[in-house]
Amino acid sequence: MSDALIDAIKTTATEQIAAIKAGTLDARELFEAYRSRAAADTTNAFTYVAPEAPAELPGRDTPLAGLPVAIKDLFCTEGVPSQAGSRLLEGYLPPYTATSVQKLLDAGSTSHGKTNQDEFAMGSSNENSAFGPTLNPWDPTRVPGGSSGGSAAAVAAGHAPWAMGTDTGGSIRQPAAFCGLVGLKPTYGSISRFGMIAFASSLDQAGPITRSVADAALMLSFMEGKDDRDMTSIGLREPIETPTRTDLTGLRIGVPEELSGEGIDPGVRASFEAALEEAKALGATVTQVHLPNAPHALSAYYVLAPAEASSNLSRFDGVRYGNRLEAEDGSLIGMYTRTRTENFGAEVKRRIMLGTYALSAGFYDASYGRAQRVRTKIVEDFAAAFAEVDVIATPTAPTVAYKLGEKSSDPLEMYLGDFCTVPMSLAGIPAISIPSGLSEGLPVGLQLAGPAFSENLILGVAHALEQKLGFDTAGAIR
Amino acid sequence: MIDAKQVLHVARLARLELAPEDVQPMADELSSILGHIEKMSSLDLDGVEPTTHVVPVEGVLRPDVAEPPLTREVALSQAPKHTETGFLVPSPQA
């Protein structure tokens, strides 16, 4: 590969699109460069790589100018394997394309591959994929985070200019943090869920994983919008602007003690506090706020998400799609049971069990019903905090990327790692993770959250901090 | 908190089968997770309404206009077993 192409790959998606439009970068050469890099990927970030470029690429006059995007495996893409990281869906070729993917394609995007993920998005390390774990390009002995770990690894390694992920309790933000990238979970309902293989429908949101805040804004601007095929979709209330903010004068940043104190590793905390100092240098004020019910967010989440998952995953019964395994006794129930038992991985089964238990007769009120009420308390906590501050800042994850296998033996310990990201998911509010620096040579994520539909605000603040912090998101590109 | 008998009951509801040696470990893991979840019982939630959708929306019905559906051939194309007209499953009476 030529030095010029490598140099181009180290620039952001926004810059690559501008170069294609200006005629200094050839879209077909660039597609082939990404395709061949993805095919030679050693981090197991891809579950499918396109065998060749499309016969015809979208023109330079389209908004996205033919730039490829890597797509998380759970987005249905017509005629292209969409397996959600599961043995059960191995080889599944959907007859339609997810709305959010189609909107990017309509804007002139292309795709060179699908990315690895925790099975049905259940996991925080990408170790729960039926197709093997993805490795972190910053250190291949470590996890890339999850569940959108393949998307993050692909972008961090320069095997995709940007990628689509999904976030249910942190699955965009945490891998973005672990891989030194920008990850945005928008307001619930802003992007259609049609064609996303469902995990927990009241929480699932698609979003971008990118190398700059401007890239995240650009991708979001084409993904969002109301969709007749998703009755929970509403779209955003104002158009997404290109973030240009460099000054934070007058901005009130709130730091919730519940999500930034106990349980945060010292190196992560140091990076977080240094970032807050930079925000102050740009004119922001930083005050403490309280989210008193946030410590209960994980409890509510690990009832609501498995309960909704147990219902959503009942569709995988070996009848309409996926791998089927017949029972020895030839029975229908036996076919369902063997298909599910032998094709689902351990974590998926654990969550189906947990969710089925939570929804079973006699337990519903004490579990699901109670968790929905806790959710209301979390929503109220954020509303009270946003009466005092404009945005809330926390570390995205309590640690940097950990070693493969380090947490996979204890499911509860893995779940506890989501405590900074889950409250925003329960409240449905937008949150972005940007790299704040390095700790032990590994990226640390800073999370900024705002009220529902405040995407332009948090993108602007994130942009100002990104410029000030100067983190090199191309740091793992070889 | 959840014993082996309950685990087998839930597994049957979920159409999952557990090997005999996996039943007690599953009971232990679920109990550990439920033990953590149990902490929210300390909250006073009297009079708190449940949240089902964080951004309330109304009138989300689309215009009732028929659009061409997937063809039968396409809809059946991913089924493990099918006839020309439908999905093929073992007889429920088998």
Boltz contact constraints between the chains, C-beta under 6 A:
constraints:
  - contact:
      token1: [A, 95]
      token2: [B, 70]
      max_distance: 6.0
  - contact:
      token1: [A, 95]
      token2: [B, 74]
      max_distance: 6.0
  - contact:
      token1: [A, 188]
      token2: [B, 54]
      max_distance: 6.0
  - contact:
      token1: [A, 188]
      token2: [B, 55]
      max_distance: 6.0
  - contact:
      token1: [A, 189]
      token2: [B, 55]
      max_distance: 6.0
  - contact:
      token1: [A, 228]
      token2: [B, 62]
      max_distance: 6.0
  - contact:
      token1: [A, 231]
      token2: [B, 60]
      max_distance: 6.0
  - contact:
      token1: [A, 234]
      token2: [B, 57]
      max_distance: 6.0
  - contact:
      token1: [A, 296]
      token2: [B, 40]
      max_distance: 6.0
  - contact:
      token1: [A, 299]
      token2: [B, 37]
      max_distance: 6.0
  - contact:
      token1: [A, 299]
      token2: [B, 39]
      max_distance: 6.0
  - contact:
      token1: [A, 299]
      token2: [B, 40]
      max_distance: 6.0
  - contact:
      token1: [A, 302]
      token2: [B, 37]
      max_distance: 6.0
  - contact:
      token1: [A, 303]
      token2: [B, 37]
      max_distance: 6.0
  - contact:
      token1: [A, 319]
      token2: [B, 87]
      max_distance: 6.0
  - contact:
      token1: [A, 319]
      token2: [B, 89]
      max_distance: 6.0
  - contact:
      token1: [A, 320]
      token2: [B, 79]
      max_distance: 6.0
  - contact:
      token1: [A, 321]
      token2: [B, 78]
      max_distance: 6.0
  - contact:
      token1: [A, 324]
      token2: [B, 80]
      max_distance: 6.0
  - contact:
      token1: [A, 330]
      token2: [B, 90]
      max_distance: 6.0
  - contact:
      token1: [A, 330]
      token2: [B, 94]
      max_distance: 6.0
  - contact:
      token1: [A, 331]
      token2: [B, 94]
      max_distance: 6.0
  - contact:
      token1: [A, 332]
      token2: [B, 89]
      max_distance: 6.0
  - contact:
      token1: [A, 332]
      token2: [B, 90]
      max_distance: 6.0
  - contact:
      token1: [A, 332]
      token2: [B, 92]
      max_distance: 6.0
  - contact:
      token1: [A, 335]
      token2: [B, 90]
      max_distance: 6.0
  - contact:
      token1: [A, 336]
      token2: [B, 15]
      max_distance: 6.0
  - contact:
      token1: [A, 337]
      token2: [B, 15]
      max_distance: 6.0
  - contact:
      token1: [A, 337]
      token2: [B, 17]
      max_distance: 6.0
  - contact:
      token1: [A, 340]
      token2: [B, 15]
      max_distance: 6.0
  - contact:
      token1: [A, 340]
      token2: [B, 16]
      max_distance: 6.0
  - contact:
      token1: [A, 341]
      token2: [B, 16]
      max_distance: 6.0
  - contact:
      token1: [A, 341]
      token2: [B, 17]
      max_distance: 6.0
  - contact:
      token1: [A, 349]
      token2: [B, 16]
      max_distance: 6.0
  - contact:
      token1: [A, 352]
      token2: [B, 14]
      max_distance: 6.0
  - contact:
      token1: [A, 353]
      token2: [B, 10]
      max_distance: 6.0
  - contact:
      token1: [A, 356]
      token2: [B, 10]
      max_distance: 6.0
  - contact:
      token1: [A, 356]
      token2: [B, 13]
      max_distance: 6.0
  - contact:
      token1: [A, 356]
      token2: [B, 14]
      max_distance: 6.0
  - contact:
      token1: [A, 357]
      token2: [B, 10]
      max_distance: 6.0
  - contact:
      token1: [A, 372]
      token2: [B, 50]
      max_distance: 6.0
  - contact:
      token1: [A, 372]
      token2: [B, 51]
      max_distance: 6.0
  - contact:
      token1: [A, 373]
      token2: [B, 45]
      max_distance: 6.0
  - contact:
      token1: [A, 373]
      token2: [B, 48]
      max_distance: 6.0
  - contact:
      token1: [A, 373]
      token2: [B, 50]
      max_distance: 6.0
  - contact:
      token1: [A, 374]
      token2: [B, 40]
      max_distance: 6.0
  - contact:
      token1: [A, 375]
      token2: [B, 51]
      max_distance: 6.0
  - contact:
      token1: [A, 376]
      token2: [B, 48]
      max_distance: 6.0
  - contact:
      token1: [A, 376]
      token2: [B, 49]
      max_distance: 6.0
  - contact:
      token1: [A, 376]
      token2: [B, 51]
      max_distance: 6.0
  - contact:
      token1: [A, 379]
      token2: [B, 51]
      max_distance: 6.0
  - contact:
      token1: [A, 412]
      token2: [B, 32]
      max_distance: 6.0
  - contact:
      token1: [A, 412]
      token2: [B, 33]
      max_distance: 6.0
  - contact:
      token1: [A, 428]
      token2: [B, 54]
      max_distance: 6.0
  - contact:
      token1: [A, 428]
      token2: [B, 55]
      max_distance: 6.0
  - contact:
      token1: [A, 452]
      token2: [B, 55]
      max_distance: 6.0
